[in-house]
Every structure is written in C-alpha cells, then in structure tokens.
C-alpha cells in the first residue's frame, strides 16, 4: 500500500501540464468515516440514504417531503401538474442544497432542520398554485447555531456508476461511486483512474463577503449528489435504488421513487419513464421521449424548457413477498441478474 501511495504522489506531482501538490502526509492523515444514514418518512415508507458531505439523501428527502401533502398518485405521470409540483419541489430543495449543504465536519449544517416536518410543510405551501414559481430562494430551517452563508457555485460532472444488490439473506446494498469527470483526472496508477473530485467544491470561497459552505479547504470532503437509497417499510427494506448522473442524480432517484411508491410502477417501468428534471429553473426534458409532449403545458405554466439527452443509469430492486423484482436502465450499460 505504501508503494501504491508513493506511485500516486509521483504521478500527481509529476503531471507535466498541471502538477499537483499531493503528498504521502495526505494519505497518512486521511480517515474513512462511518456516518449515520439520513432518512425521511414518505407515504408510510422510510427513505434512507447517505448524509453529508453528499447532498443526495437530504435533497431527495426534501423533494419528497415537499410533495407529501399533494396527491401525486391521483394526478398520474402524464399530468403536467404532477411535473410542475415535482419540478418546483426540486427547485426549492436545490436552493437549500446550494446554500447549506457541505462537509458537516467543516461547516455547521441545519441537518435536522432541513428535514423537519413543520419546515417542509411550510415550504410546501409555496407549491399550492397552478403555475411555476417565479423565483426560488433558500428557506430558513431551524439552526442550532448562528450561521450566514452564501449560495454555492460548484461544477459537478456526471461520470459515476451505481449498482444495487439484495442477497439471499436479505442484505441490501445501494452503492454509487464516482471519479467525477470522464476518466477522472486522466491519470492512471496501477490499473485504476485517479479522480477529479476537486471540481465538486465551489471555486469561490465567498460571495459578496459571505462565506460559501462548500468552499475548498484542506482535509475537507467535497459535496456530492450521490444518492444511493434504501427504502424501508415496517423496518424491512422494500426498494433499493440509485443512479449516476452528476447533480441530476437527485432528480433521477426522486423520480424513480415517486414512480414506484406513488404510481405503483415496477422498477423497470419507473426507470424507463421519460426524465423531467428541474434543478435551477429550466425544466430539462428527455429528448426522443413523451416528455417532449409536456413542453407546451409546462411553458404555459411559466417554465423554461430544454429538450436534451438525460443519461441516467438507475439500477433498482423491489423486494416483495413473492421475491425480488429488478430493473436496469437501458440508457447505459447494466443488466438484471438473479437466481
């Protein structure tokens, strides 16, 4: 292991076009940390995922919590009003994500406040309308401390992989892994690519003199959007899901959960649904799918739309009394295997 670490240091510091400053001391000081799962109750299910420095579970949880008061099931997946609610719930959640979410070891976070039911219920009232929100601002979740923060300006690139596994003993794994950009930092050591995760940090430390939570700092872990998710009901896992896709992971995972929980879809049907993702105001609609047909209605509600490829890679498993039902995203490589 010591030789591998030295090989990595030599490769990084010896990169002719942009040498880095990695050292053996960085390896010696790095500690793997086990963190508690983040869970939110949604339609009698407990939706659980990884906490900070990932923003995935918090943001997916906020989207679902904001939608809880609305009968998405009755509206159905072909309703423009369903997608208005989902899209603006996502915008509200992403506003909180950009303001508050980062490595909790370095930045105090309103971790409990962001998923607090009264907070989400009050934020959810903003969705009680027929048109798109004109403007979206971060909320004011309850803090255990005083902290003024500015909005994040991070680049996040979609070069990620995901798999979901349930074994014969009922153990469930949802795992997302990333090297950030395609081929990471373009450096290979001993057969594996080195990542490029620094681009997950904000490139600015302050905005108008106000600190940014996800600013780069020594020893700090960058914020990600990875959202490996295990859904529990009656203390037993019932859904395992996750996806690659940069910050759109959050929308892909939330949509797959809504499909399976609200719209009673199989994992494969939920995965194959046309993607509609709204993070910052513009509604991304998956090109070549029925999502394009919703563009006029969404634009009539006040959204800007962008028809484009949305390359997810969701792998989902549903655990039923009759056995396991799996689904793999045909947009990328992947297969369902089981005995």
Secondary structure as GFF3:
##gff-version 3
##sequence-region A 1 339
A	DSSP	alpha_helix	2	13	.	.	.	ID=ss1
A	DSSP	alpha_helix	24	29	.	.	.	ID=ss2
A	DSSP	beta_strand	38	42	.	.	.	ID=ss3
A	DSSP	beta_strand	45	49	.	.	.	ID=ss4
A	DSSP	alpha_helix	56	67	.	.	.	ID=ss5
A	DSSP	alpha_helix	72	75	.	.	.	ID=ss6
A	DSSP	alpha_helix	80	100	.	.	.	ID=ss7
A	DSSP	alpha_helix	111	114	.	.	.	ID=ss8
A	DSSP	alpha_helix	117	124	.	.	.	ID=ss9
A	DSSP	three_ten_helix	125	127	.	.	.	ID=ss10
A	DSSP	beta_strand	159	166	.	.	.	ID=ss11
A	DSSP	beta_strand	172	180	.	.	.	ID=ss12
A	DSSP	beta_strand	188	189	.	.	.	ID=ss13
A	DSSP	beta_strand	192	193	.	.	.	ID=ss14
A	DSSP	three_ten_helix	197	200	.	.	.	ID=ss15
A	DSSP	beta_strand	206	207	.	.	.	ID=ss16
A	DSSP	beta_strand	210	211	.	.	.	ID=ss17
A	DSSP	beta_strand	229	233	.	.	.	ID=ss18
A	DSSP	beta_strand	236	241	.	.	.	ID=ss19
A	DSSP	three_ten_helix	246	248	.	.	.	ID=ss20
A	DSSP	alpha_helix	249	261	.	.	.	ID=ss21
A	DSSP	alpha_helix	267	272	.	.	.	ID=ss22
A	DSSP	beta_strand	276	278	.	.	.	ID=ss23
A	DSSP	beta_strand	282	286	.	.	.	ID=ss24
A	DSSP	three_ten_helix	290	294	.	.	.	ID=ss25
A	DSSP	alpha_helix	295	300	.	.	.	ID=ss26
A	DSSP	beta_strand	304	308	.	.	.	ID=ss27
A	DSSP	beta_strand	315	320	.	.	.	ID=ss28
A	DSSP	beta_strand	323	328	.	.	.	ID=ss29
###
